[in-house]
């Protein structure tokens, strides 16, 4: 009973202290000595976002579901996109070419799958195909704005007009035959390899040797093209028919994919709209489009929260006895939809401006300190960033301000965990509210 009365008395003192505590000031009670008091402080920092031009970005290599964009697209909100592709193809493996191959049955052709915007499904795209004359470096740092001219023969190998609705369903595909001289080049090398038997070079069994033999193709679009296609699969096929021992015909096909084992470079030429902001919003769009930048005053936050930094440690009082703990730091950026079939970015990345270039070059992952990821919340129509760890470090530093950039990114998840973050190469856009508020709660103990 005595112990219960003691606990009740302590709780009573605690509640009296809580009631007497004012907002943005320390949390304590009159029976508690100053050295044991906990200081709780709250502050808000208002900022204004401004348009940020993303510019050239690292050229994306193929994934299992994306090779690159091809064609042209003009939108009154996000501007114009012109897209072309440089691509190598992977080795097919050893090719057999029996003596019973049926004359004129041999083909070398492209197998293409893709998709386009529903609003453009009835429009045409004219594809120009060129042969590469210069090898691509698999480990090379290429950008979307690089000049492709030195890499390909200006003479067009093949020109074909496609209706975009061929690609509106990702299960659809199209084939494009390549010229006889390119096919004959393959046949001649195949026969030469067969004649060498065990002494063959391995042209079709080694990726490096195959890319030396056939450097790849450049895909561009004609001036009268009307739409853009997202290429999801791009293979080079070599096929022929041959007679079996019973006289029946069989077909043999060898695939040479534009895969992750070889290089692809998606090139983009961007013409942004005249205005990328209004009085209340900033346009965010991809690929290689626009983001938003703003400056966060660490000095203002420290003053408003009464923080003193000394020898790399932050304190809530001037006698340096109460160390700062950041309890919460939330930046929620609200959005306005764009009246278009263009999708919203699924993720935005908030990153310190001077860290952005190396972040993507080094294929880094967000660390929640100088790079923070936020998904789109369809209920709140906002992207919410947590800067708790970031401010914990910034309050300990002597920095007075930090410049941030917000850009759309593509995120790869494996078992629910982020495994890769890169620039968003999809056509996506959203309007973000340019009036920003960071809400911070700290405690000193």
C-alpha positions as CSV (number, residue, x, y, z in Angstrom):
1,X,0.0,0.0,0.0
2,X,2.8,2.4,0.9
3,X,4.6,1.6,-2.4
4,X,1.3,2.3,-4.3
5,X,1.0,5.7,-2.6
6,X,4.6,6.6,-3.5
7,X,3.9,5.8,-7.2
8,X,0.7,7.9,-7.1
9,X,2.6,10.8,-5.6
10,X,5.2,10.7,-8.3
11,X,2.6,10.6,-11.1
12,X,0.8,13.6,-9.5
13,X,4.0,15.7,-9.6
14,X,4.7,14.6,-13.2
15,X,1.2,15.7,-14.3
16,X,1.5,19.1,-12.5
17,X,4.8,19.7,-14.4
18,X,3.2,18.7,-17.7
19,X,0.3,21.1,-17.2
20,X,2.7,24.0,-16.3
21,X,4.8,23.4,-19.5
22,X,4.3,25.8,-22.4
23,X,4.6,25.0,-26.2
24,X,8.1,25.4,-27.6
25,X,9.6,25.5,-24.2
26,X,11.1,23.0,-21.8
27,X,9.2,20.1,-20.3
28,X,9.9,19.8,-16.6
29,X,8.3,19.9,-13.2
30,X,8.9,22.0,-10.2
31,X,10.0,19.1,-8.0
32,X,12.6,18.0,-10.6
33,X,16.1,19.6,-10.5
34,X,17.2,21.5,-13.6
35,X,19.8,18.9,-14.4
36,X,17.1,16.2,-14.7
37,X,14.6,18.2,-16.7
38,X,13.7,17.3,-20.3
39,X,13.4,20.2,-22.7
40,X,10.9,19.7,-25.6
41,X,10.9,22.3,-28.3
42,X,8.9,22.6,-31.6
43,X,9.6,24.8,-34.6
44,X,8.5,25.1,-38.2
45,X,10.6,26.4,-41.1
46,X,8.9,27.7,-44.2
47,X,10.6,27.5,-47.6
48,X,9.9,28.3,-51.2
49,X,10.6,25.7,-53.9
50,X,11.9,26.8,-57.3
51,X,12.2,25.0,-60.7
52,X,15.4,22.9,-61.2
53,X,16.5,21.8,-64.6
54,X,17.8,18.2,-64.4
55,X,19.7,18.3,-67.8
56,X,21.7,15.3,-69.0
57,X,21.4,12.2,-66.9
58,X,23.4,8.9,-67.1
59,X,22.2,6.8,-70.0
60,X,20.2,3.9,-68.8
61,X,21.2,0.4,-69.8
62,X,18.7,-2.3,-70.4
63,X,16.7,-4.0,-67.7
64,X,14.3,-7.0,-67.9
65,X,11.4,-4.7,-68.8
66,X,12.9,-1.6,-70.4
67,X,15.4,-1.0,-73.3
68,X,14.7,2.7,-74.0
69,X,12.4,5.3,-75.5
70,X,12.2,5.7,-79.3
71,X,10.4,8.4,-81.2
72,X,9.1,11.9,-80.4
73,X,6.4,13.2,-78.1
74,X,5.2,16.8,-77.6
75,X,3.1,17.7,-74.6
76,X,1.8,21.1,-73.6
77,X,2.8,20.6,-70.0
78,X,6.0,18.6,-69.9
79,X,7.5,19.8,-73.3
80,X,9.0,17.8,-76.1
81,X,11.0,14.6,-76.0
82,X,13.0,13.2,-78.9
83,X,14.4,9.7,-78.1
84,X,16.8,7.4,-79.9
85,X,18.8,4.2,-79.0
86,X,22.3,2.9,-79.5
87,X,22.4,-0.8,-78.8
88,X,24.7,-3.8,-78.8
89,X,23.4,-7.3,-78.9
90,X,24.6,-10.3,-76.9
91,X,26.2,-13.4,-78.4
92,X,23.8,-16.2,-79.7
93,X,26.1,-19.1,-78.7
94,X,27.6,-21.6,-81.2
95,X,25.5,-21.6,-84.4
96,X,25.0,-24.7,-86.5
97,X,24.3,-24.3,-90.2
98,X,23.7,-27.7,-91.8
99,X,24.2,-28.5,-95.5
100,X,20.5,-29.1,-95.8
101,X,19.5,-25.4,-95.2
102,X,16.8,-24.5,-97.6
103,X,17.9,-21.9,-100.2
104,X,16.6,-18.4,-99.5
105,X,15.1,-19.4,-96.1
106,X,17.8,-17.7,-94.1
107,X,16.7,-14.5,-92.4
108,X,18.2,-11.8,-90.1
109,X,15.6,-9.7,-88.4
110,X,14.8,-7.6,-85.4
111,X,12.1,-8.7,-82.9
112,X,10.7,-5.7,-81.0
113,X,8.1,-5.5,-78.2
114,X,7.0,-2.2,-76.6
115,X,4.2,0.0,-75.5
116,X,3.0,3.6,-75.9
117,X,0.6,6.1,-74.5
118,X,-3.1,5.2,-75.0
119,X,-3.7,8.7,-76.4
120,X,-1.2,8.1,-79.2
121,X,-2.1,4.6,-80.2
122,X,-3.3,5.5,-83.7
123,X,-0.3,7.6,-84.6
124,X,2.7,6.5,-86.7
125,X,6.4,6.3,-85.9
126,X,9.0,6.1,-88.7
127,X,12.1,4.2,-87.5
128,X,15.5,4.6,-89.2
129,X,18.0,1.9,-88.5
130,X,21.8,2.4,-88.9
131,X,24.7,0.0,-88.3
132,X,27.2,1.0,-85.6
133,X,30.8,1.6,-86.8
134,X,32.3,2.2,-83.4
135,X,32.2,-0.1,-80.4
136,X,30.4,0.9,-77.2
137,X,32.3,0.6,-73.9
138,X,30.3,-1.6,-71.6
139,X,31.6,0.3,-68.5
140,X,31.6,3.7,-70.2
141,X,29.9,6.7,-68.6
142,X,27.5,7.8,-71.3
143,X,24.8,10.5,-70.9
144,X,21.4,11.0,-72.5
145,X,22.6,14.1,-74.2
146,X,25.8,12.7,-75.9
147,X,26.4,13.1,-79.6
148,X,25.7,9.7,-81.3
149,X,27.1,10.8,-84.7
150,X,30.6,9.3,-84.3
151,X,29.1,5.8,-83.5
152,X,27.1,5.0,-86.6
153,X,27.1,4.9,-90.4
154,X,24.8,7.7,-91.7
155,X,23.5,5.5,-94.4
156,X,20.2,4.0,-93.4
157,X,20.1,0.2,-93.4
158,X,16.4,0.0,-93.1
159,X,13.4,2.4,-92.8
160,X,10.1,1.3,-91.6
161,X,6.8,2.9,-90.6
162,X,4.9,1.4,-87.6
163,X,1.5,2.3,-86.2
164,X,1.9,2.8,-82.5
165,X,-1.1,0.6,-81.5
166,X,1.1,-2.3,-82.5
167,X,2.7,-1.7,-79.2
168,X,-0.3,-0.6,-77.0
169,X,-0.4,-4.1,-75.5
170,X,3.0,-5.3,-74.3
171,X,2.1,-8.8,-75.6
172,X,2.2,-7.5,-79.2
173,X,5.4,-7.4,-81.2
174,X,6.7,-6.6,-84.6
175,X,9.6,-7.8,-86.7
176,X,11.9,-5.8,-89.1
177,X,14.1,-7.6,-91.6
178,X,17.6,-6.4,-92.1
179,X,19.3,-6.0,-95.5
180,X,20.8,-8.9,-97.4
181,X,24.4,-7.7,-97.1
182,X,24.2,-7.8,-93.3
183,X,22.6,-11.2,-93.3
184,X,25.2,-12.5,-95.8
185,X,27.9,-11.1,-93.5
186,X,26.6,-13.4,-90.7
187,X,26.3,-16.4,-93.0
188,X,29.8,-16.0,-94.2
189,X,31.2,-15.8,-90.7
190,X,29.2,-18.7,-89.5
191,X,30.5,-20.9,-92.4
192,X,34.0,-19.7,-91.7
193,X,33.7,-20.7,-88.0
194,X,32.3,-24.1,-89.0
195,X,35.2,-24.7,-91.4
196,X,37.7,-24.1,-88.6
197,X,36.2,-26.8,-86.4
198,X,37.9,-26.9,-83.0
199,X,40.2,-24.1,-84.1
200,X,37.3,-21.6,-84.5
201,X,37.7,-18.2,-83.0
202,X,34.4,-18.4,-81.1
203,X,32.8,-15.3,-82.8
204,X,29.3,-16.3,-81.7
205,X,30.2,-17.8,-78.4
206,X,32.1,-14.9,-76.9
207,X,30.4,-11.6,-76.2
208,X,33.4,-9.4,-76.8
209,X,34.3,-11.2,-80.1
210,X,30.7,-11.0,-81.2
211,X,30.5,-7.2,-80.5
212,X,33.7,-6.8,-82.4
213,X,32.2,-8.7,-85.4
214,X,28.8,-6.9,-85.2
215,X,29.0,-3.6,-83.3
216,X,25.3,-3.1,-83.0
217,X,22.6,-0.8,-84.3
218,X,21.4,2.8,-83.9
219,X,17.6,3.5,-83.9
220,X,16.4,6.9,-84.7
221,X,13.1,8.3,-85.9
222,X,12.0,10.2,-89.0
223,X,10.9,13.8,-89.1
224,X,7.3,12.9,-89.8
225,X,7.0,10.6,-86.7
226,X,4.1,11.4,-84.5
227,X,4.6,9.5,-81.2
228,X,7.0,7.7,-78.9
229,X,7.4,4.1,-78.0
230,X,8.8,2.5,-74.8
231,X,10.8,-0.5,-76.1
232,X,10.5,-3.4,-73.6
233,X,12.3,-6.1,-75.7
234,X,14.8,-5.8,-78.5
235,X,16.3,-8.9,-80.0
236,X,18.3,-9.7,-83.2
237,X,17.2,-13.1,-84.7
238,X,19.0,-15.3,-87.1
239,X,16.8,-18.1,-88.5
240,X,16.7,-20.6,-91.3
241,X,14.8,-23.7,-92.5
242,X,16.5,-27.0,-93.1
243,X,15.5,-30.5,-94.2
244,X,15.4,-33.4,-91.8
245,X,16.5,-36.9,-92.7
246,X,12.8,-37.8,-93.5
247,X,12.5,-34.8,-95.8
248,X,10.4,-32.7,-93.4
249,X,11.3,-29.1,-92.9
250,X,12.3,-27.7,-89.5
251,X,13.1,-24.1,-88.4
252,X,16.1,-23.1,-86.3
253,X,16.2,-19.6,-84.7
254,X,19.1,-18.0,-82.7
255,X,18.4,-15.0,-80.5
256,X,20.8,-12.2,-79.8
257,X,19.1,-10.0,-77.2
258,X,19.9,-6.4,-76.2
259,X,20.4,-7.6,-72.6
260,X,22.0,-6.5,-69.4
261,X,25.2,-8.2,-70.6
262,X,25.8,-5.7,-73.3
263,X,25.5,-1.9,-73.7
264,X,22.5,0.2,-74.6
265,X,22.4,4.0,-74.6
266,X,19.1,5.8,-74.5
267,X,19.6,9.3,-76.0
268,X,17.2,12.1,-75.2
269,X,16.8,15.6,-76.6
270,X,14.5,17.7,-74.3
271,X,12.7,20.9,-75.1
272,X,11.1,22.1,-71.8
273,X,7.9,24.2,-71.7
274,X,8.4,28.0,-71.6
275,X,7.2,28.0,-67.9
276,X,7.8,25.3,-65.4
277,X,6.2,27.0,-62.4
278,X,3.2,29.1,-61.4
279,X,2.6,31.3,-58.4
280,X,1.8,28.2,-56.3
281,X,3.4,25.1,-58.0
282,X,6.5,23.8,-59.6
283,X,6.5,21.2,-62.4
284,X,8.3,17.9,-61.8
285,X,8.7,15.8,-65.0
286,X,10.8,13.0,-66.5
287,X,12.9,11.9,-68.2
288,X,15.7,14.4,-68.0
289,X,13.2,17.1,-67.3
290,X,12.6,19.2,-64.2
291,X,12.7,19.0,-60.5
292,X,12.4,21.4,-57.6
293,X,15.2,23.0,-55.5
294,X,15.0,24.9,-52.2
295,X,17.3,26.0,-49.4
296,X,16.9,25.0,-45.7
297,X,18.2,27.5,-43.2
298,X,19.9,25.5,-40.4
299,X,20.7,28.8,-38.7
300,X,17.0,29.8,-38.5
301,X,16.1,26.4,-37.1
302,X,18.8,26.5,-34.5
303,X,17.7,30.0,-33.4
304,X,14.0,29.0,-33.2
305,X,14.8,25.9,-31.3
306,X,17.4,27.5,-29.0
307,X,20.1,25.1,-30.2
308,X,23.8,25.8,-29.4
309,X,26.5,23.8,-31.3
310,X,29.8,23.4,-29.5
311,X,32.7,21.1,-30.7
312,X,30.5,19.0,-32.9
313,X,27.6,18.5,-30.4
314,X,24.2,20.3,-30.3
315,X,22.7,21.4,-27.0
316,X,19.3,22.9,-26.1
317,X,20.8,25.3,-23.5
318,X,23.7,27.7,-23.4
319,X,25.4,25.9,-20.5
320,X,25.9,22.9,-22.7
321,X,24.3,20.3,-20.4
322,X,21.3,19.2,-22.5
323,X,22.2,17.3,-25.7
324,X,19.8,17.6,-28.6
325,X,17.7,14.6,-29.8
326,X,15.6,15.1,-32.9
327,X,12.3,13.4,-32.2
328,X,10.6,14.3,-35.5
329,X,11.3,16.2,-38.7
330,X,8.7,16.0,-41.4
331,X,8.5,17.6,-44.8
332,X,5.3,16.8,-46.6
333,X,5.1,18.1,-50.1
334,X,1.5,18.3,-51.5
335,X,0.8,17.8,-55.2
336,X,-1.6,18.8,-58.0
337,X,-2.3,16.3,-60.8
338,X,-1.8,17.1,-64.4
339,X,-4.8,16.7,-66.7
340,X,-3.1,14.1,-68.9
341,X,-2.5,10.4,-69.5
342,X,1.1,11.0,-68.3
343,X,1.5,9.1,-65.0
344,X,2.6,10.5,-61.7
345,X,6.1,9.7,-60.4
346,X,5.8,6.8,-58.0
347,X,8.8,8.1,-56.0
348,X,10.7,11.3,-55.4
349,X,14.2,11.7,-54.1
350,X,15.2,14.5,-51.8
351,X,18.9,15.0,-52.0
352,X,21.6,17.5,-51.1
353,X,22.3,19.3,-54.3
354,X,26.1,18.9,-54.2
355,X,25.7,15.1,-53.6
356,X,23.4,14.4,-56.5
357,X,26.0,13.8,-59.3
358,X,28.0,11.2,-57.4
359,X,24.9,9.5,-56.0
360,X,23.8,8.4,-59.5
361,X,27.4,7.8,-60.8
362,X,28.1,5.5,-57.9
363,X,24.7,3.8,-58.0
364,X,24.2,4.8,-54.3
365,X,21.1,4.0,-52.2
366,X,19.3,6.6,-50.0
367,X,20.9,6.9,-46.6
368,X,18.2,9.0,-44.9
369,X,20.9,11.6,-44.1
370,X,21.7,13.5,-47.4
371,X,19.4,11.4,-49.6
372,X,15.8,10.6,-48.7
373,X,13.2,8.7,-50.6
374,X,9.4,9.2,-50.5
375,X,6.6,7.4,-52.3
376,X,3.5,9.0,-53.6
377,X,0.6,8.7,-51.2
378,X,-2.7,8.7,-53.1
379,X,-4.8,9.4,-50.0
380,X,-2.9,12.6,-48.9
381,X,-1.8,13.4,-52.5
382,X,1.6,14.1,-51.1
383,X,5.2,12.9,-50.8
384,X,6.4,12.8,-47.2
385,X,10.1,13.0,-46.3
386,X,11.5,12.2,-42.9
387,X,14.6,14.4,-42.1
388,X,15.2,13.1,-38.6
389,X,18.6,11.6,-39.2
390,X,19.6,14.4,-41.5
391,X,18.9,17.1,-38.9
392,X,20.6,15.1,-36.2
393,X,23.8,15.5,-38.1
394,X,23.2,19.0,-39.4
395,X,22.5,20.4,-35.9
396,X,25.9,19.0,-34.8
397,X,27.6,20.8,-37.7
398,X,28.6,24.4,-38.3
399,X,26.6,24.7,-41.5
400,X,24.2,27.6,-41.7
401,X,22.1,26.3,-44.7
402,X,21.7,23.3,-47.1
403,X,20.5,23.3,-50.7
404,X,18.2,20.4,-51.6
405,X,16.9,19.1,-54.9
406,X,13.7,17.0,-55.4
407,X,13.6,14.9,-58.5
408,X,11.6,11.9,-59.8
409,X,13.3,8.5,-59.6
410,X,12.8,4.9,-60.5
411,X,13.1,2.4,-57.6
412,X,13.8,-1.3,-57.8
413,X,12.5,-3.3,-54.8
414,X,13.7,-6.9,-53.9
415,X,11.6,-8.5,-51.1
416,X,10.3,-5.1,-50.1
417,X,13.8,-3.5,-49.7
418,X,15.2,-0.8,-52.0
419,X,17.9,-2.4,-54.1
420,X,18.4,0.3,-56.8
421,X,17.5,4.0,-57.3
422,X,18.1,5.7,-60.6
423,X,16.8,8.6,-62.6
424,X,13.2,8.1,-63.8
425,X,13.4,7.3,-67.6
426,X,9.6,7.0,-67.9
427,X,7.3,9.8,-69.1
428,X,5.9,11.1,-65.8
429,X,4.9,14.4,-64.4
430,X,3.2,16.1,-61.4
431,X,2.8,19.7,-60.0
432,X,4.3,20.2,-56.5
433,X,3.2,22.9,-54.1
434,X,6.1,25.3,-54.0
435,X,5.2,26.5,-50.4
436,X,7.1,24.1,-48.1
437,X,7.0,23.7,-44.3
438,X,9.4,21.5,-42.3
439,X,8.0,20.6,-38.9
440,X,10.6,19.7,-36.2
441,X,10.4,18.4,-32.7
442,X,13.5,18.1,-30.5
443,X,14.2,17.2,-26.9
444,X,17.1,18.0,-24.6
445,X,18.2,15.7,-21.9
